[in-house]
Amino acid sequence: QVDLVESGGGSVQAGGSLRLSCEVGNYYSGLGHYCMGWFRQAAGKEREGVALFFTSTGGTFYADSAKGRFTISPLVDDDESTFYLQMNSLKPEDTAMYYCAASRANSGDTCRKLLLQNNSMNYWGKGTLVTISS
């Protein structure tokens, strides 16, 4: 059981930045390969993938909406237990509950596929709210 706890959400104006944190518990690299990262759900919309990384290689994968504005920081080694999502140039349409998530994976290509699925990750945090005002 991988435990995930998000923090760092808040309210900022459009054009601003936020950094979300996800603290990962009960995980170490010896457990195998995982995809970890972020999803979000805006009010009245389905949950969507934002960014994932593959633990074994550090490879990163982004939704089109995140490319060029968001950066995910993969866990580098077992001394690290927190990964981040740096969000810049925020827009009102980025307003959502942001969830960190983790799932066993065989390859980075699995992460690419999981990013496109809204409910296939094995483990989820409870979320942190991001509100962007215009």
C-alpha positions in Angstrom: 0.0 0.0 0.0 1.6 3.2 -1.2 0.4 6.3 0.7 0.2 9.7 -1.0 -0.3 13.0 0.7 -0.6 16.2 -1.3 0.1 19.8 -0.2 0.8 23.2 -1.8 -2.6 24.1 -3.2 -4.0 27.6 -2.9 -5.4 30.6 -4.7 -3.3 32.7 -7.1 -4.0 35.1 -9.9 -3.7 34.1 -13.5 -0.1 34.2 -14.6 1.1 33.2 -11.2 2.9 30.0 -10.0 2.3 27.2 -7.5 4.4 24.2 -6.5 2.5 21.1 -5.4 4.1 18.5 -3.3 3.3 14.8 -3.0 4.7 12.9 0.0 5.0 9.2 -0.8 4.9 6.7 2.0 5.5 2.9 2.1 7.5 3.1 -1.2 11.1 2.2 -2.1 12.6 1.3 -5.4 12.9 -2.3 -4.5 9.1 -2.6 -4.7 9.4 -2.4 -8.5 8.5 -0.1 -11.3 5.9 2.6 -10.8 4.3 5.5 -12.6 3.7 8.4 -10.2 2.4 11.9 -10.8 -0.6 14.2 -10.9 -4.2 14.2 -12.1 -6.8 16.9 -11.7 -10.5 17.3 -11.6 -12.4 20.5 -12.2 -15.9 21.0 -11.0 -18.4 19.2 -13.3 -15.6 17.6 -15.3 -13.9 14.2 -15.5 -10.6 13.7 -13.8 -7.7 14.1 -16.3 -4.0 13.3 -16.3 -1.5 16.2 -15.9 1.9 14.7 -15.6 3.5 11.4 -14.7 7.0 10.0 -14.3 8.4 6.4 -14.5 10.3 5.7 -11.3 12.9 3.4 -13.0 14.2 5.9 -15.6 12.9 9.3 -14.4 11.2 9.7 -17.7 8.4 12.3 -17.7 5.1 12.5 -19.5 2.8 15.5 -19.8 -0.7 16.2 -20.9 -0.9 18.8 -23.7 -2.5 21.2 -21.3 0.6 21.0 -19.1 3.4 21.1 -21.6 5.6 24.1 -21.4 4.0 25.4 -18.2 4.2 22.5 -15.7 7.3 20.5 -14.6 7.2 17.3 -12.6 10.2 16.4 -10.5 10.7 12.6 -10.3 12.0 10.8 -7.3 15.7 10.3 -7.8 16.5 7.7 -5.2 15.2 6.1 -2.1 16.5 9.1 0.0 13.7 11.1 -1.5 10.1 10.7 -0.5 8.5 13.8 -2.0 7.9 14.7 -5.6 6.7 18.0 -7.0 4.7 19.7 -9.7 5.9 23.2 -10.5 3.1 25.1 -12.2 3.8 28.3 -14.0 1.8 30.7 -16.1 -1.4 29.5 -14.4 -4.7 30.0 -16.1 -8.3 30.1 -14.7 -8.9 26.8 -16.5 -6.2 25.2 -14.3 -8.6 25.5 -11.4 -9.2 22.0 -10.0 -8.6 19.6 -7.3 -5.2 18.1 -7.9 -4.5 14.5 -6.9 -1.2 12.7 -6.8 -1.4 9.1 -7.8 0.8 6.0 -8.2 0.5 2.7 -10.1 2.7 -0.3 -10.8 4.0 -0.2 -14.4 6.2 -2.3 -16.7 7.5 0.6 -18.7 7.4 4.3 -19.4 4.9 3.5 -22.2 2.5 2.4 -19.5 2.8 5.8 -17.9 2.0 7.4 -21.3 -1.2 5.3 -21.5 -2.2 5.8 -17.8 -1.9 9.6 -18.3 -4.8 9.3 -20.8 -7.0 7.3 -18.4 -8.8 9.0 -15.6 -9.2 6.3 -13.1 -6.7 3.5 -13.7 -4.0 4.3 -11.1 -3.7 2.0 -8.1 -3.2 4.5 -5.4 -4.6 8.0 -4.9 -4.1 10.9 -2.5 -7.0 12.9 -1.2 -6.3 16.0 -3.2 -5.3 19.6 -2.9 -7.3 22.5 -4.3 -5.9 24.9 -6.8 -7.9 28.1 -7.6 -6.8 30.5 -10.3 -8.6 33.8 -10.5 -8.6 36.0 -13.6 
